Amino acid sequence: MATLSVWKFETPEGAEQAEAAALDLQTRDLIRIQDAAVVSWEIGKKKPKTKQLNSLTGAGALGGTFWGMLFGLLFFIPLIGAAVGAAMGALTGAFTDVGIDDSFIKRVREKVVPGTSALFIMTTDAVVDKVAEAFRGVNAELIETNLSEAEEASLRAAFAEG
C-alpha cells in the first residue's frame, strides 16, 4: 500500500532541507519513494513555487501532470473564475476517487501558507520508526493519507503521462 504524506515546515527552505533526509532513508532501504515534490512559499508571494523531485523518485513516478493538478487544486483556486471553479469541482471528485479527500485538501490548504514549505511524498515499504527518527528535531508537521493498492493503481492510471 502506498502512502501520500505531506510534511509541512515552518520556513520556506524547510522542505528543501528534508530532501536530504528522504534520500538518506531511501539509500538505506528504510523507505521506497515512488514520487515526491516540494512546495516553497515565500512571504509576500501570491503563490508558492513547486518542483517535482526527480532525483528521489522511483520507476513508478506519477509525473508532473499529477503534481500540477494537485497543486492547482490546493493553491490556485482563489485565483480562478466560476467556470474553471466548476471544472476544479469535478477534479476534486476525481482525487476523492483515488483517496485524496476534501478533508486532506482542506488541511493542506490551511497549513501550507506563505512563509512555509511542504514535502509531498508518495512512499511504500516505510520503516515508520526510522522515518520518524530521521525527522526528529526537525520543526515539521505530518499530514498523511493512506492509499489502498486499488486507489494507487487508479491514481497512476488517472495521471499517467505519455
RAKAQUI-V118706 format. One record per helix or strand of 3 or more residues. SS is the DSSP state (hx for helix, st for strand). FROM is the first residue (numbers start at 1). TO is the last residue. Records with the same first field share a line. If there is no record, write none. Layout:
SS = FROM-TO ; FROM-TO
//
This chain:
st = 2-9 ; 32-40 ; 49-52 ; 117-124 ; 140-147
hx = 14-27 ; 54-56 ; 64-75 ; 77-79 ; 82-97 ; 102-111 ; 128-134 ; 149-159
//
